[in-house]
Amino acid sequence: MKALMLPVLLWWSCAGTIWAANEPDAPGRTLAKQMIREDHELWITADHSKFKQLQQPFASGPQVTRACLGCHTEAAVQFHKTIHWTWKDPSDASGKIGKAGITLNNF
């Protein structure tokens, strides 16, 4: 019985992967693709290696965030207006499910 389980599990995982690859994009993936830009160079507005306040070791993520917000003073407000915070599930008829409504996964 155990010898049969491994091939069955392998087949099942491969079949699931093939099925998922052929499925249309999920709403979240479709929304995220709207944010992709091909011109990556245009995103760079400064050479951060030249900023003195960044030339130090950081012990934690929050320390890095504080250093960033020292110059990017409106970044938090701007981030809260991005798709990361404002999405709603288009398949929800009530229009309430999503990060901007009833959050299912709030990390």
N, C-alpha and C positions, 0 to 999 in steps of 0.2 A: 504494500500500500504506500509506504513512504517513498519507494522508488518511483512511483507514478506521480506523486505530488509535485516534484520539482518540474518535470516537463509540463504539467498542466499549469502550474503557476507561471512559468516562463511564457507559455503560449498566451495565457490570459493577459499578462502585462504587455506583451507585444501587440495583441489584438486591441487592447485599450489605447495604446499609443497611436496605432494606425487610425483608429476611429477618431481620436481627438484631433489628429492632424488634418482630417478631412472635414471636421466640423467648422462652420462659420465662426468668425471671431466672437468671443463673448463680449457683452456690452462694455465691460471695463477695459478690455484689450482694445476695442474700437476707439474708445475715448482716449486712451493713452497714446494711440498712434497719431492722434491729432497734434500731440505735443512734440513729435519728432521733427527735427530740422536737419536738413542735409548739409547746410553750411556751418559746420561746427566752429570754424574760425570766427564767425561773427558773434558767437556767444562770449568770446574772451574780450573783456573791456579793460583789463589791467594785468600787468605782470606782477603777480602776488609775491614772487621771490624778491622783489625790491622793497617790500614793506618791512620796516624794522620790527614792528610789533608781532610779526609772524616768524621772526628769526629766533625762535626759542623752542625748547621741547614742551609739549603739552601733555599733561597727565591724564586728561579726560576729554571726552567729547564736549561737555558743557564749557570747558575752558576755551576750546577752539571756537565754539559758537559765540562766546562773549567777545573774543578777539575779532571775529568777523563783524559782529554787530557794532563794534567800535567805529567802523567806517560805513558799513551798509546799514544805516540807521533805520531805513524803511523796509528792510528785507522781511522781517517777521510779518508785517501787515500785508506786504505783497504776496508772501507765501500763502497766507490764509485766504487769498483770493484766487489761488491756482486750482487746477482740476483736482489736485490731491485732497483739497478740503471742500470743494464745492460740487463734487459729482453726486448725481442721483441716478438710481436705477431706472432706465427708460422703460423697462418692462413692468414696473410697478404702477398700476393705474392710479393709486392715490398720490403718487409723486413724493412720497415721504421717505422711502428707503434709500439710503446712501449716506455718505459722509456729511452732506449738508442737511440731512434729515435724521431719520432714526438710524443710528450707526450700528452696524452689525459687528464690526471689527475695529476697535478704536485703540490702536497701539500708540 
